[in-house]
Structure formats: C-alpha cells, structure tokens
Amino acid sequence: MPIYEYKCESCGSISEYFQKSTDDDIETCKICNTSGKMKRLISSSGFRLKGSGWYETDFKKNINNHEKKADTKSNKNI
C-alpha cells in the first residue's frame, strides 16, 4: 500500500498516510483537526532491491549451474 503525504494549509504540518490508490483524499488534519484544508503532496519514492535474483549476474550464475548439472547428468547416462 502506498504512503501519501499531505500538508495542512491551516497549521502547515506534513503527515504521512497509508492509503490505497482508490481511497478518497484525507480531509482532516490529525494535528490541528481542521477539516477540508489538506493538500496531497507529490514526493519522490524510492525502493531497494534486496537479496539475490535481482541482478543480471545472479541469473547468469543460476543458468550456468543448471547447465553444468544437466551436463553431468547426461554424461552419467552414457
């Protein structure tokens, strides 16, 4: 679920909310409880790919290992 930032035009506070993209915009500030003065901000998002399998070199290693295993199995059958 994405995190959206809203700025209250009354008190100037910026708050983050977890929302579905189909949810309605937040209307009430959780700091000053003013209604109808929240503005959704556009901010940069970032993510980080962790673990193996995300890089081209990881896939090449896996392919080579599978080819070597297949070669050794076919040689045993001869």
N, C-alpha and C positions, 0 to 999 in steps of 0.2 A: 504494500500500500504506500503511495507516495506521501511525502511530507510537504505541506504547503505552508508558506509564511504569509502572515497577514500583518498589516500595520494599522493601528488605531489612529484615525485622524484627529481624535479628541486629545488623547494623552501622549501619543507618539510612540507607544510601546510596540515592539515587534514580537509576535508569538508564532510558534510552530504548531501545526495540527496535522494528525494523521487522517487522511480522507481518501475515499475512493474518488476517481476522476468524475464519476457521475453524481457525487453528492453536491448539494447546494453550498454556496459560499457561506462562510461564517459571518454572522451579522452582529454578534455581541462580543465586546472586548472582555476577556477574562480578568483583566487588571482593574479597569475602571467601571465595568458593567454598562458602558454606553452602547446603545443599540443603533445599528444602521450606519456606522461610520468606519467599518473595516474594509480595507483595500488589500486584495491579494497582490503579493509582490512576485516579481519574476527573479529567480535566483539561479545561479549555476548549480548543476548537480554533478556529483562525482560518484564513481564506484570503483571498486578494486577487485580484480580477479585474483582469487587465492587458490592455491592448490595446484595439482598437476592437471594436465589436459587442456590448458588454456593457450598454450604457445605452440607454434609450428614445430619446434624441436621436440616437444613432448610427443606429438603424433608420429613424427618420424621414428623416434625410439621404439614406440609400440609397434609400428608396422614392421620394422626390421626384426624385432624379437619374434613376431608371429611368423615371418618368413623363415627365420632360422629354425624355429620349432617345426614348421611344415617340412623343411628340407631334411631335417634329421629323422622325422617320422617316415618320409618317403624312402630314405636311404636304408632304413631298418627293414622295410618290406621287400627289398631286393634280394 
